[in-house]
Amino acid sequence: MAKAARKHHVIVGASAAGLAALEAIREVDKDCAVTVVSKEKGPLYSRVGLTHFLDRTVKLSNRRTLKYDTLLVATGSSALILPIPGAKLRGVHPCMTRNDAVSIDRVIPKARQVPSSAPGSSGSRRLMPWPSARRRWRSSR
């Protein structure tokens, strides 16, 4: 009986999902070929384990260095600015940070209408601190 051709799997992305897929494929087919495509240079690694490679210090922008035993990086996310016409016009603001809220607070009194890209009640809840904005709020959906 002829031996079956060796399968070749390609995984795009070396994130936790990509590494989990690699492990799952190897459990089912130990003899297959697997290629992982990633923009990272060098061998695969677990991002969760990156903290094991750090030197237990954090250098701040003011050049101060903090030593630590445990590091939790909770820097949050950033607002997604949609690639649509008008997204970069003056008066269009994300609402993710305190500085964003201050910018919005400065322009709302002069605004004729206040559209929100957040769907449904989520958009109106974001505008709750600005009563004049709630009266003019409309959803972009």
C-alpha positions as CSV (number, residue, x, y, z in Angstrom):
1,M,0.0,0.0,0.0
2,A,1.4,3.4,-1.0
3,K,2.2,5.9,1.8
4,A,-0.1,9.0,1.8
5,A,1.5,12.2,0.9
6,R,2.7,14.3,3.8
7,K,0.3,17.2,4.5
8,H,1.5,20.7,4.6
9,H,-0.3,23.2,6.9
10,V,0.2,27.0,6.8
11,I,-0.7,29.1,9.8
12,V,-0.8,32.9,9.3
13,G,-0.1,34.6,12.6
14,A,2.1,33.6,15.5
15,S,-0.2,34.8,18.3
16,A,-1.5,32.6,21.0
17,A,-4.2,31.3,18.6
18,G,-1.5,30.5,16.0
19,L,0.6,28.6,18.5
20,A,-2.4,26.8,19.8
21,A,-3.3,25.8,16.2
22,L,0.2,24.5,15.7
23,E,0.0,22.4,18.8
24,A,-3.4,21.0,17.9
25,I,-2.2,20.1,14.4
26,R,0.8,18.3,15.8
27,E,-1.4,16.3,18.1
28,V,-3.4,15.0,15.2
29,D,-0.7,14.7,12.6
30,K,2.8,14.3,14.0
31,D,4.4,13.8,10.5
32,C,2.9,16.8,8.8
33,A,4.8,19.9,7.6
34,V,3.8,23.2,9.3
35,T,4.8,26.7,8.2
36,V,4.0,29.6,10.5
37,V,3.9,33.0,8.8
38,S,4.5,36.0,11.0
39,K,5.8,39.6,10.8
40,E,7.9,38.8,13.8
41,K,11.6,38.2,13.1
42,G,13.2,35.2,14.8
43,P,11.7,32.0,16.2
44,L,8.2,31.5,17.6
45,Y,7.6,32.5,21.2
46,S,4.7,32.8,23.6
47,R,3.7,36.4,24.1
48,V,2.4,35.5,27.5
49,G,5.9,34.4,28.5
50,L,7.6,37.7,27.3
51,T,7.8,39.0,30.9
52,H,10.3,36.2,31.6
53,F,12.8,37.9,29.3
54,L,12.5,41.3,30.9
55,D,15.2,42.6,33.3
56,R,12.7,43.4,36.1
57,T,12.9,47.2,35.6
58,V,10.8,49.7,33.9
59,K,12.3,52.9,32.5
60,L,10.0,55.9,32.5
61,S,10.0,58.7,30.0
62,N,11.6,61.0,32.7
63,R,14.5,58.5,32.8
64,R,13.6,57.2,36.3
65,T,13.9,53.5,36.6
66,L,11.5,51.4,38.7
67,K,12.4,47.9,39.9
68,Y,9.6,45.3,40.3
69,D,8.9,41.8,41.4
70,T,5.6,41.6,39.4
71,L,4.7,43.7,36.4
72,L,1.2,44.2,35.1
73,V,1.0,46.1,31.8
74,A,-2.5,47.6,31.6
75,T,-2.1,50.4,29.0
76,G,-5.5,49.9,27.5
77,S,-6.4,50.2,23.9
78,S,-6.7,53.0,21.5
79,A,-9.7,54.4,19.6
80,L,-10.2,53.0,16.1
81,I,-10.5,55.9,13.7
82,L,-12.5,54.6,10.8
83,P,-11.0,55.1,7.3
84,I,-14.0,57.0,6.1
85,P,-14.5,60.4,4.5
86,G,-14.6,63.1,7.2
87,A,-13.0,61.0,9.9
88,K,-10.0,63.4,10.2
89,L,-12.0,66.7,9.9
90,R,-11.7,69.3,12.6
91,G,-14.3,68.6,15.3
92,V,-14.3,64.8,14.9
93,H,-13.1,63.3,18.2
94,P,-12.6,59.8,19.6
95,C,-13.8,59.4,23.2
96,M,-11.3,57.1,24.9
97,T,-9.2,59.3,27.2
98,R,-9.7,62.2,29.6
99,N,-7.9,64.5,27.0
100,D,-10.5,63.3,24.4
101,A,-13.3,64.2,26.8
102,V,-11.8,67.7,27.4
103,S,-11.5,68.2,23.6
104,I,-15.2,67.2,23.1
105,D,-16.3,69.4,26.0
106,R,-14.7,72.4,24.3
107,V,-16.5,71.9,21.0
108,I,-19.9,70.6,22.1
109,P,-21.4,74.0,23.0
110,K,-20.8,75.2,19.4
111,A,-21.9,72.0,17.7
112,R,-25.1,72.0,15.6
113,Q,-25.3,68.2,15.8
114,V,-23.5,65.5,17.6
115,P,-23.3,62.2,15.7
116,S,-21.9,59.1,17.4
117,S,-20.5,56.0,15.8
118,A,-21.3,54.0,18.9
119,P,-24.4,52.0,18.3
120,G,-27.7,52.4,20.1
121,S,-27.7,53.4,23.8
122,S,-24.0,53.0,24.0
123,G,-23.5,56.2,22.0
124,S,-26.0,58.1,24.0
125,R,-24.4,56.9,27.3
126,R,-21.1,58.3,26.2
127,L,-22.7,61.7,25.7
128,M,-24.5,61.7,29.0
129,P,-22.2,64.3,30.6
130,W,-23.2,66.7,27.9
131,P,-26.9,67.4,28.2
132,S,-26.9,69.8,25.2
133,A,-25.3,67.1,23.2
134,R,-28.0,64.5,24.1
135,R,-30.7,66.7,22.6
136,R,-28.8,66.8,19.3
137,W,-27.4,63.2,19.3
138,R,-28.0,61.0,16.4
139,S,-26.6,57.6,15.7
140,S,-24.5,56.9,12.5
141,R,-26.1,53.5,12.2
